[in-house]
Amino acid sequence: MIVFTIANLQKQLNKERAKGKTIGFTPTMGALHDGHGALVSLSIEQNDISIVSIFVNPTQFNEKKDLNNYPRTLKSDEKLLNKLGNVIIFAPSTSEVYPKGLNTNVKVGLGGLDAQMEGAFRPGHFEGVVQVVKRMLDIINPTQLFMGQKDFQQFTIIQKMIDELYVPTQLVVVPIQRQDDGLAMSSRNVRLLPHDKSRAVVIYKILKAIKRKKYHLTPEKCIKYAMKQCDLDGFKPEYFYIADGYTLKSIKSWDKHDYIVCCCAVWAGDVRLIDNIIMKKPRSLKLY
């Protein structure tokens, strides 16, 4: 089922909520793949009702070209979701999400979580992400929100927003889904030229190598190693960044942190890919 308006969606959800049913929500921009499928499948497993939004949010794009090139594949997205189970697809227009006269800006102290990595290369990006996720949460009021580990900085910021604004929704983070060759599943992969796609597997190989090398190299030397290994013809690494998993601040040693992640962004031809690997995590941290 596809719903295009907030009024129709809320009318249906209010009936289900009155029966005490739980609601799982997975926000997407469409061009769905098995990575999204993992999020939605877990939502279906853990909730009575599952909502998937398909909305290419203009406020989180830095360049109009990137926004225009983002794939819109609603028909194929619907087919994929129908195979997973009973899902309500919410596919609103931009004017529906951001109606004139409604202030949808979100003021939240992110404590520097947005200052590095994606924030350094895509100024204003996370303001748009926080804006659209908060708007969707206000519309849907879900029991659980499902996001992927691949967007590590994004889900960390959204958790901060949920905590700061006391949003009554539980964030559930699902591990990165990968192709058989290790390439992280992404909606942008369809834009990779065959030559670039076959070589893009090097990104995950480098991340795994860094995780092994932490036993005899400093974080700084691991980053230098990664940047050098990714300096291939047609590839341009923007960053490899080793950070504390809670604060996202760069680390200088391994032993002073119990949660460490290495994140990266690499241009493969004209396509920008992001990936990460958790190098150290506390036992209390749960990723489904």
C-alpha positions in Angstrom: 0.0 0.0 0.0 1.3 3.5 -0.9 0.1 6.6 0.9 0.9 10.0 -0.4 -0.6 12.3 2.2 0.0 12.9 5.9 -3.7 13.0 6.5 -4.4 9.6 5.1 -1.3 8.1 6.8 -2.2 9.5 10.2 -5.9 8.4 9.8 -4.8 4.8 9.3 -2.1 4.9 12.0 -4.4 6.4 14.6 -6.8 3.5 14.2 -4.0 1.0 14.7 -2.4 2.9 17.6 -5.8 2.9 19.4 -5.6 -0.9 19.3 -2.3 -0.8 21.1 -0.3 -1.8 18.1 3.4 -0.9 17.8 4.8 1.0 14.8 8.2 0.5 13.2 9.5 3.2 10.8 12.3 3.0 8.3 13.2 6.3 6.6 14.6 6.1 3.1 15.1 8.1 -0.1 14.1 5.2 -2.3 16.3 3.2 -4.8 15.9 0.4 -2.3 18.3 -2.6 -2.1 18.8 -5.5 0.3 20.4 -3.3 2.8 17.1 -1.4 3.2 15.4 -4.8 3.2 17.3 -5.8 6.3 16.0 -2.8 8.1 12.4 -3.3 7.0 12.5 -7.0 7.7 13.6 -6.3 11.3 10.9 -3.7 11.6 8.3 -6.2 10.5 9.7 -8.8 12.9 9.5 -6.5 15.9 6.4 -4.4 15.2 2.7 -4.8 14.4 2.8 -2.1 11.7 5.8 -1.1 9.5 6.1 2.2 7.7 8.8 2.9 5.0 9.1 6.5 3.8 10.4 7.1 0.3 11.3 10.8 0.1 14.3 12.3 -1.6 14.9 15.1 0.9 16.1 18.3 -0.8 17.4 19.9 2.4 20.2 17.4 2.9 21.8 17.7 -0.5 24.7 20.2 -0.9 24.6 20.2 -4.7 21.6 20.4 -7.0 23.3 18.0 -9.4 23.5 15.3 -6.8 19.8 15.8 -5.9 18.8 15.7 -9.6 20.8 12.6 -10.2 19.5 10.7 -7.2 17.6 7.6 -8.6 13.8 7.7 -8.3 12.5 4.1 -8.5 9.1 4.0 -6.8 7.7 1.1 -8.8 10.7 -1.2 -8.2 10.8 -0.1 -4.6 7.2 -1.1 -4.1 7.9 -4.6 -5.6 10.9 -5.1 -3.2 8.9 -4.1 -0.1 5.8 -6.2 -1.1 8.1 -9.3 -1.1 9.1 -8.6 2.5 5.7 -8.5 4.0 2.9 -6.1 4.9 4.4 -2.6 4.7 2.8 0.8 4.4 4.8 3.0 2.0 4.7 6.7 2.7 5.7 8.6 -0.5 4.9 12.3 0.1 5.7 15.3 -2.1 8.1 18.0 -1.0 5.2 20.4 -0.4 3.5 17.8 1.8 6.6 17.4 4.0 7.5 21.1 4.0 4.3 23.0 3.6 4.5 26.8 3.3 4.0 28.5 6.7 5.2 25.6 8.8 8.5 26.0 10.5 10.2 22.6 10.3 13.7 23.8 11.4 15.1 21.8 14.4 17.2 23.4 17.0 19.3 20.8 18.8 22.8 20.9 20.3 24.8 18.3 18.6 28.0 18.8 20.6 30.3 18.7 17.6 29.0 15.4 16.2 28.4 17.1 12.9 31.7 19.0 12.7 33.9 16.4 11.0 33.8 13.6 8.4 30.6 14.2 6.4 30.0 17.5 8.1 33.4 18.9 7.0 32.8 18.0 3.3 29.0 18.5 3.2 28.2 21.7 5.2 24.5 21.8 6.2 23.9 18.2 5.3 23.1 17.1 8.8 20.8 20.0 9.4 18.8 18.6 6.6 19.0 15.1 7.9 17.9 16.1 11.4 15.1 18.3 9.9 13.6 15.5 7.8 13.9 12.7 10.4 12.3 14.9 13.1 9.6 15.9 10.7 8.9 12.2 9.9 8.9 11.2 13.6 6.4 14.0 14.3 4.2 12.7 11.5 4.4 9.0 12.3 5.2 8.9 16.0 6.7 5.4 15.7 7.6 3.0 18.5 11.0 2.2 16.8 13.1 3.9 14.2 15.4 1.7 12.0 18.6 3.0 10.6 21.7 1.4 9.1 25.3 1.3 10.4 26.6 2.4 7.1 25.6 6.0 7.9 27.4 5.9 11.2 27.6 9.6 11.8 24.0 10.0 10.7 22.6 7.5 13.2 24.8 8.9 16.0 23.5 12.4 15.4 19.9 11.1 15.2 20.3 9.4 18.6 21.6 12.6 20.0 18.6 14.4 18.6 16.2 11.8 20.1 17.9 12.2 23.5 18.0 16.0 23.5 14.4 16.4 22.4 13.1 13.5 24.5 11.5 11.9 21.4 9.6 8.8 22.6 11.1 6.5 19.9 13.7 3.8 20.2 16.5 3.9 17.6 17.5 0.5 16.3 20.8 0.2 14.3 21.2 -2.6 11.8 24.7 -3.7 10.7 26.0 -2.9 7.2 24.7 -5.2 4.5 27.4 -6.1 1.9 27.5 -7.7 -1.5 29.4 -11.0 -1.7 32.5 -9.1 -2.7 32.3 -6.9 0.4 31.1 -3.7 -1.2 28.6 -1.9 1.1 25.1 -1.9 -0.4 24.1 1.6 -1.4 21.5 3.3 -3.6 24.5 5.0 -5.3 26.0 1.7 -6.4 23.7 1.7 -9.4 25.5 4.7 -10.7 29.0 3.1 -10.6 30.5 2.3 -13.9 31.4 -1.4 -14.2 35.1 -0.7 -14.0 34.8 1.4 -10.9 32.3 -1.0 -9.3 34.7 -4.0 -9.6 37.5 -2.0 -7.9 35.3 -0.4 -5.2 35.7 -3.5 -3.2 39.1 -2.2 -2.2 37.4 0.2 0.3 36.3 -2.6 2.5 39.6 -4.5 2.1 41.4 -1.4 3.4 39.0 -1.0 6.3 39.6 -4.6 7.3 43.4 -4.1 7.0 43.2 -1.1 9.3 41.4 -3.2 11.9 44.2 -5.7 11.8 47.0 -3.1 11.8 45.7 -1.4 15.0 47.8 -3.9 17.0 51.1 -2.5 15.7 50.3 0.9 14.1 49.0 4.2 15.6 45.7 5.6 14.4 47.5 8.3 12.5 49.7 5.8 10.7 46.7 3.6 9.9 45.0 6.6 8.3 48.1 7.4 6.2 48.2 3.7 5.1 44.5 3.8 4.1 44.8 7.0 2.1 47.8 5.6 0.2 46.2 2.3 -0.5 43.1 4.1 -1.9 45.0 6.4 -4.2 44.0 4.5 -7.3 43.4 5.8 -10.8 39.8 7.2 -10.9 39.5 7.0 -7.1 39.7 9.9 -4.8 39.6 9.3 -1.0 38.1 12.3 0.8 38.9 10.9 4.2 39.6 8.0 6.4 38.8 8.9 10.0 39.4 7.0 13.2 37.1 8.2 15.9 35.7 7.6 19.3 32.3 6.0 18.6 30.5 8.1 21.1 31.9 11.6 20.4 33.1 11.1 16.8 36.3 13.0 17.8 39.5 11.8 16.3 41.6 9.6 18.5 45.4 9.4 19.0 45.7 6.1 20.8 43.7 2.8 20.9 43.8 2.1 24.7 41.9 5.1 26.0 38.6 4.3 24.2 36.2 1.4 24.5 34.3 2.3 21.3 36.2 3.0 18.1 35.1 3.3 14.5 36.9 4.0 11.2 34.8 5.8 8.7 35.6 6.8 5.2 34.3 8.6 2.1 35.8 7.8 -1.4 35.0 9.0 -4.8 34.8 6.1 -7.3 34.6 8.0 -10.6 31.7 10.4 -10.2 30.1 8.4 -7.3 30.8 9.2 -3.7 30.8 6.1 -1.5 30.9 5.9 2.3 31.7 3.0 4.5 32.9 2.2 8.0 34.1 -0.6 10.3 33.7 -0.8 14.0 37.2 -1.5 15.4 36.3 -1.8 19.1 32.9 -1.8 20.8 31.7 -2.3 24.4 29.8 -5.5 25.1 26.8 -3.4 26.1 26.4 -2.0 22.6 23.8 -3.9 20.6 23.8 -4.0 16.8 21.1 -6.3 15.4 
